[in-house]
């Protein structure tokens, strides 16, 4: 890794700050989101991280200009997080990113209308990914992994910010889906109930106004919850919605949906076509289907046992 000279490091940091300020001023959400999309590992972001690790005291760059210092509470922890991320210290990167994210939320509350929603989506995604990596680092050092739980608490706060009247509410379903991913990974799926209740009973939400991507993910996870609760008719309805509305180009997502929908359909006596199993490489269900077609209970027991072992 070739580090920049001190002069080049100064230039990169100042350029980053100018572009950040411009993105906010011009409400350029696509550019804004790139400044904290760590997992993209974009060369431009990593080059700023290298510059920060050369300069060390980057806060003086923030304080040198009024237009930068206004966003000091956002930028200072963001810089610290980026520095830690670059050298592979995920626990410190997570701590600083959470501080940045909380400061961003405070600023986001004051921005009208909802121009920065896509940037908030990136933060919601990145904090979950960083938390997972931080927990792996903690576990490998014999410490208790608890950052993902912390990310869940932060996202509940974000949900509260979005779950009001006005155009920002359409972002609530994306954050809900990130929460589902956390709760499923932590094995705390019972925590899904409160957000589901908010989405499905609050009068401020109209499910059809949410983006299709988020509706598909929501129906996939709530369908899995219905499977968990052995409510197969409801699981069929939700997973079928996810399958019908999922983009045909997202084959891996379709396969994930089918891995739950096919057993649900089988439990309801509906057999999948062999061509469907072949197309999405789900041939492990072939023996189950054949056993059901023949009424062969011994083959069915064997096939189900074989499927559970995979």
C-alpha positions in Angstrom: 0.0 0.0 0.0 1.6 3.3 -1.2 0.7 6.1 1.2 0.2 9.7 -0.2 2.6 12.5 0.6 1.5 15.0 3.3 0.6 17.6 0.7 -1.5 15.0 -1.3 -3.2 13.9 1.9 -4.2 17.5 2.7 -5.6 17.9 -0.8 -7.7 14.7 -0.6 -9.2 15.6 2.8 -10.1 19.1 1.7 -11.5 17.8 -1.6 -13.7 15.3 0.4 -15.0 18.0 2.7 -15.8 20.3 -0.2 -17.7 17.6 -2.0 -19.6 16.6 1.2 -20.6 20.2 1.7 -21.7 20.6 -1.9 -23.7 17.3 -1.8 -25.7 18.6 1.1 -26.1 22.1 -0.3 -27.3 20.8 -3.7 -29.3 17.9 -2.1 -27.3 15.5 -4.2 -28.2 12.3 -2.4 -26.3 9.9 -4.8 -23.0 11.7 -4.1 -23.8 12.1 -0.4 -24.3 8.4 0.1 -20.9 7.5 -1.4 -19.1 9.3 1.5 -20.1 6.6 4.0 -20.6 3.6 1.8 -17.7 1.7 3.4 -18.6 -1.8 2.2 -18.3 -0.6 -1.4 -14.5 -0.3 -0.8 -14.4 2.4 -3.5 -10.9 3.5 -4.4 -11.8 7.2 -3.8 -13.1 6.5 -0.3 -10.1 4.3 0.6 -7.7 7.0 -0.7 -9.3 9.5 1.7 -8.8 6.9 4.5 -5.1 6.6 3.6 -4.9 10.4 3.7 -6.5 10.5 7.2 -4.1 7.9 8.5 -1.2 10.1 7.3 -2.5 13.4 8.7 -4.0 12.0 11.9 -5.5 15.2 13.2 -8.1 15.7 10.5 -10.4 17.7 12.9 -8.4 20.9 12.2 -9.5 20.7 8.5 -13.1 20.6 9.7 -12.7 23.5 12.0 -10.8 25.7 9.5 -14.0 26.6 7.6 -17.5 27.5 8.8 -19.2 25.4 6.1 -17.3 22.3 7.3 -17.5 23.1 11.0 -21.3 23.2 10.8 -21.2 19.5 10.1 -18.4 18.8 12.6 -20.4 16.4 14.7 -21.1 14.3 11.6 -17.7 14.5 10.0 -15.4 14.0 12.9 -16.7 10.5 13.9 -17.1 9.6 10.2 -13.4 10.3 9.7 -12.5 8.3 12.8 -14.6 5.4 11.6 -13.0 5.5 8.1 -9.5 5.5 9.6 -10.3 2.4 11.8 -12.0 0.7 8.9 -9.0 1.1 6.6 -6.6 -0.5 9.1 -9.1 -3.4 9.8 -10.2 -2.4 13.3 -13.9 -3.1 13.0 -14.9 -2.6 16.6 -13.5 1.0 16.7 -14.9 1.6 13.2 -18.4 0.5 14.4 -18.2 2.7 17.6 -17.3 5.8 15.6 -19.8 5.0 12.8 -22.6 4.8 15.3 -21.7 8.2 16.6 -21.7 9.6 13.1 -25.0 7.9 12.4 -26.6 9.4 15.4 -25.3 12.9 14.5 -26.6 12.4 10.9 -30.1 11.5 12.2 -30.2 14.7 14.2 -29.4 16.7 11.0 -31.8 14.5 8.9 -34.7 15.5 11.1 -34.3 19.1 10.1 -34.0 18.4 6.3 -37.2 18.8 4.4 -38.5 17.2 2.3 -37.2 13.6 2.2 -34.3 14.2 -0.2 -31.7 12.4 1.9 -33.6 9.1 2.3 -31.3 7.1 0.0 -28.3 8.3 2.1 -30.2 7.1 5.3 -30.7 3.7 3.6 -26.9 3.4 3.1 -26.3 4.2 6.8 -28.9 1.7 7.9 -27.2 -1.0 5.7 -23.6 -0.1 6.6 -24.2 0.0 10.3 -25.6 -3.6 10.2 -22.7 -4.8 8.1 -20.1 -3.1 10.3 -21.8 -4.5 13.4 -21.6 -8.0 12.0 -17.9 -7.6 11.2 -17.2 -6.0 14.6 -18.9 -8.9 16.4 -16.8 -11.4 14.5 -13.7 -9.5 15.6 -14.9 -9.5 19.2 -15.8 -13.2 19.1 -12.3 -14.1 17.7 -10.8 -12.2 20.6 -12.9 -14.1 23.1 -15.1 -11.2 23.9 -18.9 -10.9 23.9 -20.3 -9.9 20.5 -22.9 -7.2 21.1 -22.6 -4.7 18.3 -25.3 -6.1 16.1 -27.7 -5.8 19.1 -26.6 -2.1 19.3 -27.2 -1.6 15.6 -30.7 -2.9 16.1 -31.3 -0.3 18.9 -30.0 2.4 16.6 -32.3 1.3 13.7 -35.3 1.3 16.0 -34.5 4.9 16.7 -34.4 5.6 12.9 -37.7 3.8 12.5 -39.2 6.2 15.1 -37.9 9.2 13.1 -39.5 7.9 9.9 -42.7 6.6 11.3 -44.5 9.9 11.2 -46.6 11.8 8.8 -45.0 13.2 5.7 -42.8 11.9 2.8 -40.1 10.4 5.0 -42.4 7.6 6.1 -41.8 5.7 2.9 -38.3 4.9 4.3 -39.7 3.0 7.3 -40.1 -0.3 5.4 -36.4 -0.4 4.3 -35.3 0.1 7.9 -37.8 -2.5 9.1 -36.2 -5.0 6.6 -32.7 -4.2 8.0 -34.1 -4.9 11.5 -35.6 -8.2 10.4 -32.1 -9.2 9.1 -30.6 -8.4 12.5 -33.3 -10.2 14.5 -33.1 -13.3 12.4 -29.3 -13.4 12.7 -29.5 -12.9 16.5 -32.3 -15.4 16.9 -34.5 -12.8 18.4 -37.4 -13.0 15.9 -40.0 -12.2 18.5 -38.7 -8.6 18.4 -40.1 -8.4 14.8 -43.7 -8.3 16.2 -43.6 -4.7 17.4 -42.4 -3.3 14.1 -44.8 -5.5 12.1 -47.6 -4.1 14.3 -46.5 -0.6 13.5 -46.4 -1.2 9.8 -49.6 -3.1 9.5 -51.9 -1.3 11.9 -50.7 2.4 11.9 -53.0 4.5 9.8 -50.1 6.6 8.5 -48.8 3.8 6.4 -50.2 2.7 3.1 -48.3 -0.6 2.2 -48.7 0.0 -1.5 -46.8 3.3 -1.4 -43.6 1.7 -0.2 -41.0 0.8 -2.9 -41.4 -2.6 -4.5 -37.9 -3.8 -3.4 -38.8 -3.2 0.3 -42.3 -4.8 0.0 -40.7 -7.9 -1.5 -38.1 -8.2 1.3 -40.8 -7.4 4.0 -43.1 -10.2 2.7 -40.2 -12.6 2.5 -39.3 -12.1 6.2 -42.9 -12.0 7.5 -43.5 -15.1 5.4 -40.6 -16.8 7.1 -42.1 -15.8 10.5 -45.4 -17.4 9.6 -43.5 -20.6 8.7 -41.8 -20.4 12.1 -45.3 -20.1 13.7 -46.6 -22.9 11.5 -49.2 -20.7 10.0 -48.9 -22.1 6.5 -51.8 -20.4 4.7 -50.5 -16.9 5.8 -46.9 -18.0 4.9 -48.2 -19.0 1.5 -49.9 -15.7 0.9 -46.8 -13.6 2.0 -44.1 -15.7 0.3 -46.2 -15.9 -2.9 -46.5 -12.1 -2.9 -42.7 -11.9 -2.5 -42.2 -14.3 -5.4 -44.7 -12.6 -7.7 -43.3 -9.1 -7.2 -39.6 -10.1 -7.1 -37.6 -8.9 -10.2 -37.0 -11.9 -12.5 -33.4 -10.7 -12.8 -32.8 -11.4 -9.1 -32.5 -15.2 -9.5 -30.7 -15.7 -6.1 -33.5 -13.8 -4.4 -36.1 -15.9 -6.1 -34.3 -19.1 -5.0 -34.3 -17.8 -1.4 -38.0 -17.2 -1.5 -38.7 -20.7 -3.1 -36.6 -22.4 -0.4 -39.4 -21.5 2.0 -42.4 -21.3 -0.3 -42.0 -24.8 -1.8 -42.2 -26.6 1.7 -45.2 -24.4 2.5 -46.9 -25.4 -0.8 -46.1 -29.1 -0.1 -47.7 -28.8 3.3 -50.8 -27.5 1.6 -50.8 -30.3 -0.9 -49.5 -28.3 -3.8 -46.6 -29.9 -5.8 -44.1 -27.8 -7.7 -43.2 -28.4 -11.3 -40.0 -30.3 -11.9 -38.9 -27.5 -14.4 -39.1 -24.9 -11.5 -36.9 -27.1 -9.3 -34.4 -27.5 -12.1 -34.4 -23.8 -13.1 -33.5 -22.6 -9.6 -31.4 -25.6 -8.6 -33.7 -26.9 -5.9 -33.5 -30.5 -6.9 -33.3 -31.6 -3.2 -37.1 -31.4 -3.2 -37.4 -33.9 -6.2 -37.6 -37.0 -4.0 -40.2 -35.4 -1.7 -42.4 -34.5 -4.7 -42.0 -38.1 -6.1 -42.9 -39.7 -2.8 -46.0 -37.5 -2.5 -47.0 -38.3 -6.1 -46.7 -42.1 -5.4 -48.1 -41.9 -1.9 -45.0 -43.7 -0.7 -44.7 -42.9 3.0 -41.4 -44.7 3.4 -39.8 -42.8 0.5 -41.3 -39.5 1.9 -39.8 -40.1 5.3 -36.4 -40.8 3.8 -36.6 -37.8 1.4 -37.6 -35.4 4.3 -34.8 -36.7 6.5 -32.3 -36.3 3.6 -33.6 -32.7 3.0 -33.2 -31.8 6.7 -29.6 -33.1 6.7 -28.6 -30.8 3.8 
